[in-house]
Amino acid sequence: MGTFTWVGLVIIVAIAAFFIGAFVTKKQFKHDELEEQVEQAKNTLEQYRQDVADHLANTGKLVTKMKDNYDQLLSHVEETNQLLLEDRNKAPAEPFFSKEMTEQLQASLKERRSDRSNADAQPADYVSGESGLFAGEAKSSTAS
């Protein structure tokens, strides 16, 4: 074999090594990219898990706070109910209105009941006698 054959064989091996090296390098580059993406995905997943754990912890605190508020509300309602039941069983120590006022109210209620006995009657006026705009006018002024 001659020198020319050896030089040709070396050139062919060099070209083949170049292409094989380029192919392997591309594969290694893609492999490195994929490993980097895997790391990013792992980091993202870990961050997501941490966010979910924080959210669940916060939700637990809020539920506990809501339960405490509900318990306070329930005890308040029970206390109010007890107070109302106690007040209902006791007679009031002093009447709400004085004796004279109570008599006046009962008398006015009797007047209104007697006025309403006629179904065609006008609605009852709450003021005795004439009042307001019609206090000083004569009843015959309706002709105008």
C-alpha positions in Angstrom: 0.0 0.0 0.0 1.2 3.2 -0.9 1.4 6.6 0.7 -1.4 7.8 -1.3 -3.7 5.1 0.0 -2.7 5.8 3.6 -3.3 9.5 3.1 -6.7 8.8 1.5 -7.6 6.4 4.4 -6.6 9.0 7.0 -8.7 11.6 5.3 -11.7 9.3 5.1 -11.3 8.3 8.8 -10.9 12.0 9.7 -14.1 12.9 7.8 -15.9 10.0 9.4 -14.6 11.0 12.9 -15.7 14.6 12.2 -19.3 13.5 11.4 -19.5 11.0 14.3 -18.1 13.7 16.6 -20.7 16.3 15.4 -23.5 13.7 15.8 -22.4 12.8 19.3 -21.9 16.4 20.3 -25.4 17.3 19.1 -26.8 14.4 21.1 -24.9 15.5 24.1 -26.1 19.1 23.7 -29.7 17.9 23.4 -29.1 15.6 26.5 -27.8 18.6 28.4 -30.8 20.7 27.4 -33.2 18.0 28.5 -31.4 17.6 31.8 -31.7 21.4 32.3 -35.4 21.2 31.5 -35.8 18.4 34.0 -34.1 20.5 36.7 -36.4 23.4 35.9 -39.4 21.1 36.0 -38.3 19.7 39.4 -37.8 23.2 40.8 -41.2 24.4 39.5 -42.8 21.3 41.0 -41.1 21.9 44.3 -42.2 25.6 44.3 -45.8 24.5 43.4 -45.8 22.0 46.3 -44.6 24.7 48.7 -47.3 27.1 47.5 -50.0 24.4 48.0 -48.6 23.6 51.5 -48.7 27.3 52.3 -52.2 27.7 51.0 -53.4 24.7 53.0 -51.8 26.1 56.1 -53.5 29.4 55.5 -56.8 27.7 54.9 -56.5 25.8 58.1 -55.9 29.0 60.0 -58.9 30.7 58.4 -61.1 27.7 59.2 -60.0 27.7 62.8 -60.7 31.4 63.0 -64.1 31.0 61.4 -64.9 28.2 63.9 -63.9 30.4 66.8 -66.1 33.2 65.5 -69.0 30.8 65.0 -68.6 29.5 68.6 -68.6 33.1 69.9 -71.7 33.9 67.9 -73.4 30.8 69.2 -72.6 31.6 72.8 -73.8 35.2 72.3 -77.1 33.9 70.8 -77.5 31.5 73.7 -76.8 34.3 76.3 -79.3 36.6 74.5 -81.9 33.8 74.4 -81.4 33.2 78.2 -81.8 37.0 78.9 -84.9 37.1 76.8 -86.4 34.1 78.5 -85.6 35.5 81.9 -87.2 38.9 81.1 -90.3 37.2 79.7 -90.9 35.3 83.0 -90.5 38.4 85.2 -93.2 41.1 85.4 -91.9 44.6 84.7 -91.1 46.5 87.9 -92.5 49.8 86.5 -95.0 50.3 83.7 -93.8 51.8 80.5 -96.3 54.6 80.6 -97.7 56.5 83.6 -101.2 55.8 84.9 -102.6 59.0 83.3 -101.0 58.2 79.9 -102.3 54.7 80.0 -105.9 56.0 80.7 -105.6 58.5 77.8 -104.4 55.9 75.4 -107.3 53.5 76.4 -109.8 56.3 76.0 -108.5 57.2 72.5 -108.6 53.6 71.5 -112.2 53.4 72.6 -113.0 56.5 70.5 -111.4 55.1 67.4 -113.2 51.8 67.8 -116.5 53.6 68.0 -115.7 55.8 65.0 -114.8 52.8 62.9 -118.0 51.0 63.7 -119.5 52.5 60.5 -117.8 50.9 57.5 -118.6 53.9 55.2 -117.1 56.4 57.6 -114.1 58.5 56.6 -110.7 57.5 58.1 -110.2 58.7 61.6 -108.3 61.9 62.2 -105.7 61.8 64.8 -106.4 65.3 66.1 -109.6 66.3 67.9 -111.3 69.3 66.2 -110.0 71.3 63.3 -106.3 71.5 62.7 -103.8 72.5 60.1 -104.8 74.4 57.0 -108.5 74.1 57.7 -108.5 75.4 61.2 -109.7 79.0 60.4 -111.8 78.5 57.3 -115.5 78.3 57.2 -117.1 75.2 55.7 -119.2 77.2 53.2 -116.2 78.2 51.1 -116.4 75.2 48.7 -118.4 77.2 46.1 -115.3 78.7 44.5 
